[in-house]
Amino acid sequence: MYRKAEIRPFRAEDEPLLFGLANLDRGADERTLSVLERETVFVAEVEGSAAGYVALDSGEREICIDQLFVSPEHEAEGVGRQLLEYAEGYAIAQGSPALRVVVSEEDERAVRFYRGRGFVPAGEDLLELVLPRP
């Protein structure tokens, strides 16, 4: 079932909730807090509650997806796809030639997710989506 998410910039009060989302997925740690504090983070809300987030790290040339998490209760609702599309739009607006993500080949579900949205291999455990120029 598809559910429309409202995507907005991260606010400081989101930190405990997003840390909890990351913890449910893979175990959050100090790195998760660092990402939330220093990277560009967008939050997806469904019916007023946080359903996921995407953290973007701006490199010298391209933007990298550092973390993309969806709450287990909102999986298979299109929230991850909406976050990815928002990240893609943000990267295009920033003039980035590509959107990249590091994904282990063993994480078949994540590889399928990104490959299904046009990402192609660009190195070991690295997938890339070449972006149109604005």
C-alpha positions as CSV (number, residue, x, y, z in Angstrom):
1,M,0.0,0.0,0.0
2,Y,1.4,3.4,-1.0
3,R,1.3,6.2,1.5
4,K,2.2,9.8,0.7
5,A,4.9,11.1,2.9
6,E,5.6,14.7,3.7
7,I,9.4,15.3,3.5
8,R,10.9,18.1,5.4
9,P,14.3,19.2,6.8
10,F,15.6,17.7,10.0
11,R,14.9,19.5,13.2
12,A,16.9,19.1,16.5
13,E,13.9,17.6,18.2
14,D,13.8,14.8,15.7
15,E,17.2,13.4,16.9
16,P,15.9,10.9,19.6
17,L,13.2,9.5,17.2
18,L,15.5,9.1,14.3
19,F,18.2,7.6,16.5
20,G,15.5,5.1,17.5
21,L,14.6,4.3,13.9
22,A,18.3,3.6,13.1
23,N,18.6,1.5,16.2
24,L,15.6,-0.7,15.0
25,D,17.3,-1.2,11.6
26,R,20.9,-2.0,12.4
27,G,21.8,-0.7,15.8
28,A,22.5,3.0,16.1
29,D,25.7,4.2,17.6
30,E,27.8,7.4,18.0
31,R,28.3,7.6,14.2
32,T,24.5,7.8,13.8
33,L,24.4,10.8,16.1
34,S,27.3,12.4,14.2
35,V,25.5,11.9,10.9
36,L,22.3,13.5,12.2
37,E,24.3,16.5,13.5
38,R,26.7,17.2,10.6
39,E,24.9,16.0,7.4
40,T,21.9,17.2,5.4
41,V,19.0,15.2,6.7
42,F,15.5,15.0,5.5
43,V,12.6,13.4,7.4
44,A,9.6,11.6,6.0
45,E,6.4,12.0,8.0
46,V,3.3,10.0,7.4
47,E,0.2,11.3,9.2
48,G,2.3,13.5,11.4
49,S,4.8,10.9,12.7
50,A,8.3,10.2,11.5
51,A,8.4,7.3,9.1
52,G,12.0,7.5,8.0
53,Y,14.9,9.7,7.0
54,V,17.7,10.1,4.5
55,A,21.1,11.6,5.4
56,L,23.2,13.1,2.6
57,D,26.9,13.8,2.7
58,S,28.1,16.4,0.2
59,G,31.5,15.4,-1.2
60,E,33.8,17.4,-3.4
61,R,31.8,16.6,-6.6
62,E,28.9,14.3,-5.8
63,I,26.4,13.8,-3.0
64,C,26.4,10.5,-1.2
65,I,23.5,8.8,0.6
66,D,25.0,8.0,4.0
67,Q,21.9,6.6,5.6
68,L,18.4,5.9,4.4
69,F,16.1,4.3,7.0
70,V,12.4,3.6,7.0
71,S,10.5,2.6,10.1
72,P,9.5,-1.1,10.1
73,E,5.8,-0.1,10.4
74,H,6.1,1.9,7.2
75,E,8.0,-0.5,5.0
76,A,6.4,-1.4,1.7
77,E,4.5,1.9,1.7
78,G,6.8,3.8,-0.8
79,V,8.4,5.9,2.0
80,G,12.0,4.8,1.0
81,R,11.3,5.5,-2.7
82,Q,10.0,9.0,-1.8
83,L,13.0,9.7,0.3
84,L,15.3,8.6,-2.5
85,E,13.5,10.8,-5.0
86,Y,13.7,13.7,-2.7
87,A,17.5,13.1,-2.3
88,E,17.8,12.9,-6.1
89,G,16.0,16.3,-6.5
90,Y,18.2,17.8,-3.8
91,A,21.4,16.5,-5.5
92,I,20.3,17.9,-8.8
93,A,19.5,21.3,-7.3
94,Q,23.0,21.4,-5.7
95,G,24.5,20.8,-9.2
96,S,25.9,17.3,-8.3
97,P,26.7,15.2,-11.3
98,A,25.8,12.0,-9.4
99,L,24.1,10.6,-6.3
100,R,26.1,7.7,-4.8
101,V,25.6,5.1,-2.1
102,V,27.8,2.5,-0.5
103,V,26.0,-0.8,-0.3
104,S,27.5,-4.2,0.5
105,E,26.8,-6.8,-2.2
106,E,25.6,-9.1,0.6
107,D,22.8,-6.7,1.3
108,E,20.7,-8.0,-1.6
109,R,17.6,-6.1,-0.5
110,A,19.3,-2.7,-0.6
111,V,21.1,-3.5,-3.9
112,R,17.8,-4.4,-5.4
113,F,16.2,-1.2,-4.1
114,Y,18.9,1.0,-5.6
115,R,19.4,-0.9,-8.8
116,G,15.6,-0.8,-9.3
117,R,15.8,2.9,-9.3
118,G,18.6,3.3,-11.9
119,F,21.7,3.1,-9.8
120,V,24.6,1.3,-11.5
121,P,27.9,-0.2,-10.1
122,A,30.6,2.4,-9.8
123,G,33.2,0.5,-7.8
124,E,33.4,-2.1,-5.1
125,D,30.2,-1.8,-3.0
126,L,29.5,1.6,-4.6
127,L,26.4,2.4,-6.7
128,E,25.8,5.6,-8.6
129,L,23.0,7.4,-10.2
130,V,24.1,9.8,-12.9
131,L,22.0,13.0,-12.6
132,P,20.8,15.3,-15.3
133,R,22.3,18.8,-15.4
134,P,19.9,21.6,-14.2
